[in-house]
Amino acid sequence: MNALAGTSRNFRLASRLLGLDSKLEKSLLIPFREIKVECTIPKDDGTLVSYVGFRIQHDNARGPMKGGIRYHPEVDPDEVNALAQLMTWKTAVADIPYGGAKGGIGCSPRELSKSELERLTRVFTQKIHDLIGIHTDVPAPDMGTNAQTMAWILDEYSKFHGHSPAVVTGKPLDLGGSLGRESATGRGVVYASEALLAEYWKAIKGLTFVIQGFGNVGSWVARLIHERGGKVIAVSDVTGAVKNPSGINIPELLKHKEATGSLKGFSGGDSLDQNELLVHECDVLIPCALGGVLNKENAADVKAKFIIEAANHPTDPEADEILSKKGVIMLPDIYANAGGVTVSYFEWVQNIQGFMWDEDKVNKELRRYMTQAFHNIKTMCRTHHCNLRMGAFTLGVNRVARATLLRGWEA
């Protein structure tokens, strides 16, 4: 089941629980605007090449639309649509005043030079500059894009609209980026995990963790869990997997990866088959990489008691049912990885006010938002007698539906 079908299925289940009117339900699913543009640029060798760029703006009932821009060869409208819709519910779950959007360009960023990437980003911005904006749609980095990409968008947008630092988030600090933004998604995952474990009278200290993915999110999650006394016993990424039942020394693993670019050859643990990592014995499993990694083939063999979905869509619906029947407690992606967009919101607020926060304030506010959102999800679980995934979806969908009704959607 692809991402769009999975998101739409969860939305429909939530709207049934909420008893939404069928016409309202249909209108909430339909995107506000879908943008498709051709971006033609000269390559460094003088030849012309054309790429297709997308921006799906899903909903703006609760505020400006918000979502990442990804550069990836498999960017297709269906996936971008699903992720835009997911952002609408995610921002509502976190209770930040945004709607959802997502965008991307179908390209392989590794095959483009820095100057080609810059030209591509500027052409894309020229094509969509009148459809994004501080109070309209605020992009952010995603797969294949970074702070530098946001700097180029900001510069190109400002040529048309004047100095506008709040038009994108995830910017370099020198251009109005926020302290704490780089670690935000990983830190949010850890705050979410603490809120969940507290419900079961547990803490990170003393529990065993398995982390799939060791990019920005996974490495921050591992680092913060290690600092809190949690035992990270297995880690994997595209380069390989490493395990140590006594606990991996995460600072040493980070140094090794920085030096070699790989997890392979790390002396502080044994190598492990990447497919076995997801079914490794542990208390908490945290998928931080790609979607669909937990599926009907491997779900029955998962031994973790808790799964924290740091990636988007890591669990297929079939796996969801198998794991629920096994009694595995799952913290859904729509809430667990909302730390990134929450600190993006803080960055936007700082830019609009022209007043920057210190990192302690950013982290303190992030903890407050993540903890409050968890308690709100639990309230919905009790009200609708549902699991955490449906608790999060009913919370998000209900907030968007209420805002839509209050604005007078049928007029």
Secondary structure by P-SEA (a helix, b strand, c coil): ccaaaaaaaaaaaaaaaacccaaaaaaaacccbbbbbbbbbbccccbbbbbbbbbbbcccccccbbbbbbbcccccaaaaaaaaaaaaaaaaaacccbbbbbcccccccccccaaaaaaaaaaaaaacccccccccbbbbbcccccaaaaaaaaaaaaacccccccccccccccccccccccaaaaaaaaaaaaaaaaaaccccccbbbbbccccaaaaaaaaaaaaacccccccccccbbbbbccccaaaaaaaaaaaccccccccccccccccccccccccbbbbccccccccccccccccccbbbccccccccaaaaaaaaaacccccccccccaaaaaaaaaaaaaaaacccccaaaaaaaaaaaaaaaaaaaaaaaaaccccaaaaaaaaaaaaaaaaaaaacccc
